[in-house]
Amino acid sequence: MDTIASLFSFITTPVSWVIVQFHSLYGAIFGPDSGWAWGLSIVSLVVLIRICLIPLFVKQIKATRGMQALQPKMKAIQERYKNDKQRQSEEMMKLYKETGTNPLSSCLPILAQSPFFFALYHVLSAIANGQTIGVINQSLLESARQAHIFGAPLAAKFTDSAEKAASLGASITDVRIVTAVMIVMMSLSQFYTQRQLMQKNVDLSVKTPFMQQQKMLMYIFPLIFAVMGINFPVGVLVYWLTTNVWTMGQQMYVINQNPTPGSKAQDQYLTRLLKHVSTHGEVKGRGKKKIVAAIVAKGPDRNDNERKFITALTKQGMAAQADGTVIKSVEATADADAASGGAAKRQQPKRQTKSQRQTPPKPSSKK
């Protein structure tokens, strides 16, 4: 613990300062010693950190899209060295190095927030041991030790003894029930987030050496957090559960609005987009137009989902344009004729049958 504390001591004071500032705000509403005041301070700390990490998240998305652009080359490498897995892995790593892509970029947000996580863990552990830390003085320390969430003190852990729980003003039963529920929720949210990514937002047409690893992590990470969670104070569980929920919501938004090309999520998105175009007769929204324009620009390199979307538009008498708009195919033909200076074809008279040609015309009734 001392080693971890020394490694992250540079961030302990800023973290404690942010918590105290939020506590001043929520304490005026709920009371300074309430669990809501301290609990919401930790939740607000998570929200603040994740907002600051949004640029990193955007960079992560761009790196992921860069990986998608390499799919044809990756597939070619797999076909060429399908009987030599070692050479296949070497060529994959060489391709990543040449293009400057990183298949492990999805770990960046976790790595970036790790210092804040360990700093908060150290702050809450100090509170549990009755020690002042950072800007948390003696009076704030006493207030934090009195704060309870559903009967469990913020500084209590699942592994605490009955005596330790009693010293914090709680029963060991309340502490273990609350921590167990939070640990289960934390693990399930972690599993669902990773499972959603693997099932909906991954192009399964090309299998990389890292896909199997990511599939394993989908099961390993929740187990790791479940085991580690019994040693986390309630306040840290609040922090980690909040950041998991944020990640889950953030990922759901990306999957629904900007899915990975070739994924199941893209197929579902383009199905919704086709229904939208059929209803309104046009593409509404800058984001939707940008996606349609990207599909048009791919030309013959479109994946199965994108080809199906373009074909469905054609069957409905519509055509996607390079600027992301959609027009009716008849209008597109007329525009092409006008641009080429072609004149409208003369309407040919209907061909008469033999009996019609032999029948003399009736005399006019006019005199």
C-alpha positions in Angstrom: 0.0 0.0 0.0 2.9 2.4 0.8 4.4 1.7 -2.6 1.1 2.6 -4.4 0.7 5.6 -2.2 4.1 6.9 -3.1 3.6 6.3 -6.8 0.3 8.3 -6.8 0.9 10.8 -4.1 1.3 13.6 -6.7 -2.4 13.2 -7.5 -3.8 12.5 -4.0 -4.0 16.2 -3.0 -5.8 17.3 -6.2 -8.3 14.4 -5.9 -9.0 15.2 -2.3 -9.4 18.9 -3.2 -12.0 18.2 -5.9 -14.0 15.9 -3.6 -14.0 18.6 -0.9 -15.2 21.3 -3.4 -18.1 19.0 -4.5 -18.8 18.1 -0.8 -19.2 21.8 0.0 -21.9 22.1 -2.7 -23.8 18.9 -1.9 -23.3 19.4 1.8 -25.3 22.6 1.6 -28.2 20.6 0.1 -28.2 17.3 1.9 -26.1 18.1 5.0 -22.3 17.9 5.4 -22.3 14.5 7.2 -24.8 12.7 4.9 -23.8 9.8 2.7 -25.5 11.6 -0.3 -23.2 14.6 0.1 -20.0 12.5 0.1 -21.4 9.9 -2.4 -22.4 12.4 -5.0 -19.0 14.1 -4.5 -17.4 10.9 -5.7 -19.9 10.5 -8.6 -19.2 14.1 -9.6 -15.4 13.4 -9.5 -16.0 10.5 -12.0 -18.1 12.7 -14.3 -15.4 15.4 -14.3 -12.6 13.0 -15.0 -14.6 11.3 -17.9 -15.4 14.7 -19.4 -11.7 15.5 -19.4 -11.0 12.2 -21.1 -13.4 12.8 -24.0 -10.6 14.0 -26.3 -8.7 10.8 -25.5 -11.9 8.8 -26.2 -12.3 10.6 -29.6 -8.6 9.6 -30.4 -9.4 6.1 -29.4 -12.4 6.0 -31.9 -10.2 7.4 -34.7 -7.5 4.7 -33.9 -10.3 2.1 -34.1 -11.4 3.4 -37.5 -7.8 3.3 -38.6 -7.7 -0.4 -37.7 -10.9 -0.9 -39.8 -9.2 0.7 -42.8 -6.5 -2.0 -42.6 -9.0 -4.9 -42.7 -8.4 -5.8 -46.4 -4.6 -5.9 -45.9 -5.0 -7.9 -42.7 -7.3 -10.4 -44.5 -4.7 -10.7 -47.3 -2.0 -11.5 -44.7 -4.2 -14.1 -43.1 -4.8 -15.8 -46.5 -1.1 -15.7 -47.4 0.2 -17.1 -44.2 -2.8 -19.2 -43.1 -0.5 -22.2 -42.4 2.1 -20.2 -40.5 0.6 -18.5 -37.5 4.0 -17.1 -36.3 4.7 -15.4 -39.6 1.1 -14.2 -39.7 1.6 -12.5 -36.3 4.9 -11.0 -37.4 3.4 -9.5 -40.6 0.5 -8.1 -38.6 2.8 -6.4 -36.2 4.8 -5.0 -39.1 1.7 -3.7 -40.7 0.7 -1.9 -37.4 4.1 -0.4 -37.1 4.1 0.9 -40.8 0.7 2.5 -40.5 1.1 3.8 -36.9 -2.0 2.0 -35.6 -2.3 0.4 -32.2 -4.7 -2.5 -31.6 -4.6 -2.0 -27.9 -5.8 1.6 -28.0 -9.0 0.6 -26.3 -7.0 0.4 -23.0 -6.0 4.1 -23.1 -9.0 5.4 -21.1 -8.5 2.8 -18.4 -4.8 3.6 -18.2 -5.5 7.4 -18.1 -7.9 7.2 -15.2 -5.8 4.7 -13.1 -3.9 7.4 -11.2 -7.2 8.9 -10.1 -8.5 5.5 -9.1 -5.5 4.7 -6.9 -5.5 8.2 -5.4 -9.1 7.9 -4.4 -8.4 4.4 -3.0 -5.6 5.9 -0.9 -7.8 8.8 0.3 -10.6 6.5 1.4 -8.2 4.1 3.1 -6.7 7.0 5.0 -10.2 8.1 6.1 -11.0 4.5 7.2 -7.8 4.5 9.3 -8.6 7.9 10.8 -5.8 9.8 9.1 -6.0 13.2 7.5 -4.8 13.4 3.8 -4.5 16.0 1.2 -6.9 18.9 2.0 -9.1 16.7 4.1 -8.5 18.1 7.6 -9.7 16.7 10.9 -13.2 18.1 10.8 -13.8 16.8 7.2 -12.3 13.4 8.3 -14.9 13.0 11.0 -17.7 14.0 8.6 -16.6 11.5 6.0 -16.3 8.7 8.6 -19.9 9.4 9.7 -21.2 9.3 6.1 -23.2 6.1 5.2 -24.6 4.8 1.9 -27.6 2.5 2.5 -26.1 1.8 6.0 -22.5 1.2 4.8 -19.8 3.7 5.6 -17.8 5.1 2.7 -14.6 3.8 4.1 -15.9 0.3 4.9 -14.8 -2.9 3.0 -16.4 -6.3 2.5 -13.4 -7.9 4.3 -13.6 -5.6 7.4 -14.2 -7.3 10.7 -17.3 -6.7 12.8 -15.2 -4.5 15.2 -13.9 -2.4 12.3 -17.5 -1.9 11.0 -18.7 -1.0 14.5 -16.0 1.6 14.8 -17.4 3.3 11.7 -20.9 3.2 13.1 -22.3 0.3 11.1 -23.0 -3.4 11.3 -21.0 -5.9 9.4 -24.2 -7.3 7.8 -25.1 -4.0 6.3 -21.6 -3.5 5.0 -21.4 -6.9 3.3 -24.8 -6.7 1.7 -24.1 -3.2 0.3 -20.6 -4.1 -0.9 -21.7 -7.4 -2.4 -24.5 -5.8 -4.4 -22.2 -3.1 -5.7 -19.5 -5.6 -6.6 -22.0 -7.7 -8.6 -23.3 -4.6 -10.4 -19.7 -3.4 -11.1 -18.8 -6.8 -12.6 -22.0 -7.2 -14.6 -21.7 -3.7 -16.1 -18.1 -4.4 -17.1 -19.1 -7.7 -18.7 -22.1 -6.2 -20.6 -19.9 -3.3 -21.9 -17.3 -5.7 -23.3 -19.9 -8.2 -24.6 -21.8 -5.4 -26.4 -18.5 -4.3 -28.0 -17.6 -7.8 -29.2 -21.1 -8.8 -30.4 -22.3 -5.6 -32.1 -19.4 -3.3 -32.9 -16.6 -5.6 -34.3 -16.1 -6.5 -37.9 -16.1 -10.3 -37.7 -15.2 -10.8 -41.4 -11.6 -10.5 -40.5 -10.2 -12.2 -37.4 -7.0 -10.8 -35.9 -4.8 -12.3 -33.3 -6.1 -9.8 -30.8 -9.8 -10.7 -31.2 -9.4 -13.9 -29.2 -7.6 -12.0 -26.5 -10.4 -9.4 -26.3 -12.9 -12.2 -26.1 -11.0 -13.7 -23.2 -10.8 -10.3 -21.5 -14.6 -10.1 -21.7 -14.7 -12.9 -19.1 -11.4 -12.2 -17.2 -11.9 -8.5 -16.4 -15.2 -9.0 -14.5 -13.7 -11.8 -12.5 -10.7 -9.7 -11.6 -12.9 -6.8 -10.5 -15.1 -9.1 -8.5 -12.1 -10.5 -6.6 -10.5 -7.2 -6.1 -13.8 -5.6 -5.2 -13.9 -7.2 -1.8 -10.9 -5.1 -0.8 -12.3 -1.9 -2.2 -13.9 0.7 0.2 -17.5 1.5 -0.5 -16.5 4.9 -1.9 -14.2 3.3 -4.4 -17.0 0.9 -5.4 -19.2 4.0 -6.0 -16.4 5.5 -8.2 -15.8 2.3 -10.2 -19.5 1.5 -10.7 -20.1 5.1 -11.9 -17.3 5.0 -14.4 -18.5 1.6 -15.7 -22.0 3.0 -16.2 -20.5 6.1 -18.0 -18.4 3.8 -20.2 -21.5 1.6 -21.0 -23.6 4.7 -22.0 -20.8 6.3 -24.0 -20.3 3.1 -25.9 -24.0 2.6 -26.6 -24.1 6.1 -28.1 -21.1 5.4 -30.4 -22.5 2.0 -31.4 -25.9 3.6 -32.3 -24.6 6.7 -34.0 -21.2 5.7 -35.5 -20.9 1.9 -35.7 -17.8 0.1 -36.9 -18.0 -0.7 -40.6 -18.8 -4.4 -41.3 -20.3 -4.9 -37.8 -23.7 -6.1 -36.7 -24.3 -2.6 -35.3 -23.7 -1.1 -38.8 -26.2 -3.4 -40.3 -28.8 -2.3 -37.7 -27.9 1.4 -38.2 -28.2 1.3 -42.0 -31.6 -0.5 -41.6 -32.8 2.4 -39.4 -31.3 4.9 -41.8 -33.1 3.2 -44.8 -36.4 3.4 -42.9 -35.7 7.1 -42.1 -35.0 7.9 -45.8 -38.1 6.0 -46.9 -40.2 8.0 -44.5 -38.8 11.4 -45.1 -37.6 11.1 -48.7 -34.2 12.6 -47.7 -31.3 12.2 -45.3 -31.7 14.5 -42.3 -28.8 15.3 -40.0 -25.2 16.1 -40.6 -24.0 12.8 -39.0 -26.2 10.7 -41.2 -25.2 12.6 -44.4 -21.5 12.1 -43.4 -22.0 8.3 -43.2 -23.9 8.1 -46.5 -21.1 10.2 -48.2 -18.5 7.8 -46.8 -20.4 4.8 -48.2 -20.7 6.5 -51.6 -17.0 7.3 -51.6 -16.0 3.7 -51.0 -17.4 2.6 -54.4 -16.6 -1.1 -55.0 -14.8 -1.4 -51.7 -18.1 -1.3 -49.8 -18.8 -4.1 -47.3 -21.9 -6.3 -47.4 -23.9 -4.0 -45.1 -23.2 -1.0 -47.3 -23.9 -2.8 -50.6 -27.2 -4.0 -49.2 -28.1 -0.4 -48.2 -27.2 1.0 -51.6 -29.2 -1.8 -53.3 -32.2 -1.2 -51.1 -32.1 2.5 -52.0 -32.0 1.7 -55.7 -35.0 -0.6 -55.4 -37.0 2.3 -53.8 -36.1 4.5 -56.8 -33.5 6.6 -54.9 -29.7 7.2 -55.3 -27.2 8.3 -52.8 -25.0 11.2 -53.7 -21.4 12.1 -52.9 -22.5 14.9 -50.5 -24.5 12.4 -48.5 -27.9 13.5 -49.8 -30.4 11.1 -51.5 -32.4 11.9 -54.6 -34.9 10.0 -56.7 -33.3 8.0 -59.6 -35.6 9.7 -62.2 -34.3 13.1 -61.1 -30.8 11.8 -61.2 -31.3 10.7 -64.9 -32.9 14.0 -65.8 -29.9 15.9 -64.2 -27.5 13.7 -66.2 -29.4 14.4 -69.4 -29.4 18.2 -68.7 -25.7 18.2 -67.9 -24.8 16.4 -71.1 -27.1 18.7 -73.2 -29.2 15.8 -74.4 -32.8 16.6 -75.5 -35.8 14.8 -74.4 -36.7 11.9 -76.6 -39.6 12.4 -79.0 -42.6 10.4 -78.1 -43.3 7.8 -80.8 -46.9 7.2 -82.0 -48.6 4.0 -81.0 -48.3 1.3 -83.7 -51.7 0.4 -85.3 -52.8 -3.1 -85.9 -53.6 -4.4 -89.5 -57.3 -4.2 -89.0 -57.0 -0.6 -87.8 -55.0 0.3 -90.9 -57.6 -1.3 -93.3 -60.6 0.4 -91.6 -61.3 3.7 -93.4 -61.7 6.7 -91.1 -65.1 7.8 -90.3 -66.4 10.9 -92.1 -66.5 14.1 -90.1 -69.9 15.1 -88.7 -69.1 18.8 -89.3 -70.7 20.5 -92.2 
